[in-house]
Amino acid sequence: MSLEHLEQAGLLLPREEWGKHELTTTAKKPILLILGAVALLAVGWIYWGDGRFLTWIGAGLFLIVLFGFILLSIQAINRQCEEP
């Protein structure tokens, strides 16, 4: 898609506001790092479990982490929408 298409869809800031907003995340970074580390651990368990019980524990843990990441992202979006 071109920039014009994205602007028409309302997915971009107006051009006059470009460069005026801070490009940082509103997500809580320590929680984001913890979720990333646990996700890597879960993927390792899935791999090293070789289809046995540890694989299923890793898969369950990964789904929990994925759900946590989604909740963290939704909270960050809501926090950003509340900012003036």
Beta strands, then each sheet from edge to edge (+ up, - down):
end
